[in-house]
Amino acid sequence: MIDIDKAIASAVKTGKVTFGTNAALQNAKTGRAKMILLASNCPKEIKEKIEYYGKISNVPVITYKGTSIDLAEVSNKMFIISALSIRESGDSEILKIIETTEVEED
């Protein structure tokens, strides 16, 4: 089992990551992101929109177990983060989370 917090921190340092719900929504619509992480306290209507467009464009949307403050802390940022779009994972193994969630859903 991979440590999601370490994987997020590594992706932020070495990969291409965008922050914010507007960027996440845009990435979900265009299919540019490989994965989108949403904080557990992300507003419901925004979460539903991102999940809807993510499903259409085959971008996995995963809910992070922590709040937006926890996500900011893991990402080493000084602002709260409700959504994080991973465009390139860099040295991180974050995309392996998708494989494990797909296996659990079957």
C-alpha positions as CSV (number, residue, x, y, z in Angstrom):
1,M,0.0,0.0,0.0
2,I,1.4,3.4,-0.9
3,D,1.5,6.3,1.4
4,I,-0.8,8.9,-0.3
5,D,0.6,11.8,1.6
6,K,4.2,11.1,0.5
7,A,3.0,10.5,-3.0
8,I,1.2,13.8,-3.1
9,A,4.2,15.7,-1.7
10,S,6.5,14.0,-4.3
11,A,4.1,14.8,-7.1
12,V,4.0,18.5,-6.1
13,K,7.8,18.6,-6.0
14,T,8.7,16.7,-9.1
15,G,5.6,16.6,-11.3
16,K,3.2,19.1,-12.9
17,V,0.4,19.9,-10.5
18,T,-2.2,22.6,-10.6
19,F,-4.1,23.8,-7.5
20,G,-7.7,25.0,-7.2
21,T,-11.2,24.0,-8.1
22,N,-11.3,26.2,-11.2
23,A,-8.2,24.5,-12.6
24,A,-9.6,21.1,-11.6
25,L,-12.9,21.7,-13.4
26,Q,-11.1,22.9,-16.5
27,N,-8.8,19.8,-16.4
28,A,-11.8,17.5,-15.9
29,K,-13.6,19.1,-18.9
30,T,-10.6,18.9,-21.2
31,G,-9.2,15.6,-20.0
32,R,-5.7,17.1,-19.5
33,A,-5.2,15.8,-16.0
34,K,-4.2,12.2,-15.2
35,M,-5.9,12.4,-11.9
36,I,-7.8,14.9,-9.7
37,L,-7.7,14.9,-5.9
38,L,-10.5,16.6,-4.0
39,A,-10.4,17.4,-0.3
40,S,-13.0,15.8,1.9
41,N,-14.6,19.2,2.7
42,C,-14.7,20.4,-1.0
43,P,-18.1,22.1,-1.5
44,K,-20.7,19.5,-2.7
45,E,-21.8,21.3,-5.9
46,I,-18.2,21.8,-7.1
47,K,-17.3,18.2,-6.2
48,E,-20.3,16.9,-8.2
49,K,-19.4,19.1,-11.3
50,I,-15.7,17.9,-11.2
51,E,-16.8,14.2,-10.8
52,Y,-19.3,14.6,-13.7
53,Y,-16.8,16.0,-16.1
54,G,-14.1,13.7,-14.9
55,K,-16.3,10.7,-15.7
56,I,-17.0,12.0,-19.2
57,S,-13.4,12.6,-20.0
58,N,-12.1,9.5,-18.2
59,V,-10.1,11.5,-15.6
60,P,-10.2,9.7,-12.2
61,V,-11.4,11.9,-9.4
62,I,-10.4,10.7,-5.9
63,T,-11.6,12.2,-2.6
64,Y,-8.6,12.7,-0.2
65,K,-9.3,11.6,3.3
66,G,-8.3,14.9,4.8
67,T,-9.6,18.5,4.7
68,S,-8.4,21.3,2.4
69,I,-6.0,22.4,5.2
70,D,-4.5,18.9,5.4
71,L,-4.1,18.8,1.6
72,A,-2.3,22.2,1.7
73,E,0.0,20.9,4.5
74,V,0.9,17.8,2.6
75,S,1.5,19.9,-0.6
76,N,3.7,22.3,1.5
77,K,1.6,25.3,0.5
78,M,0.5,28.3,2.6
79,F,-3.1,28.4,1.3
80,I,-5.9,25.9,1.6
81,I,-6.4,23.5,-1.3
82,S,-9.8,22.0,-2.1
83,A,-8.7,20.4,-5.4
84,L,-5.4,19.3,-6.9
85,S,-5.0,18.3,-10.5
86,I,-2.0,16.0,-11.4
87,R,-1.0,16.5,-15.0
88,E,2.4,14.7,-14.7
89,S,3.3,12.6,-11.7
90,G,7.0,13.1,-11.8
91,D,8.9,10.8,-9.5
92,S,5.7,10.1,-7.5
93,E,3.8,6.8,-7.5
94,I,0.5,8.7,-7.0
95,L,-1.1,7.2,-10.2
96,K,-0.9,3.7,-8.6
97,I,-3.8,4.9,-6.3
98,I,-6.0,4.7,-9.4
99,E,-5.1,1.1,-9.9
100,T,-5.8,0.1,-6.3
101,T,-9.2,2.0,-6.2
102,E,-10.3,0.3,-9.4
103,V,-9.4,-3.1,-7.9
104,E,-11.4,-2.3,-4.8
105,E,-14.5,-1.3,-6.8
106,D,-14.7,-4.5,-8.8
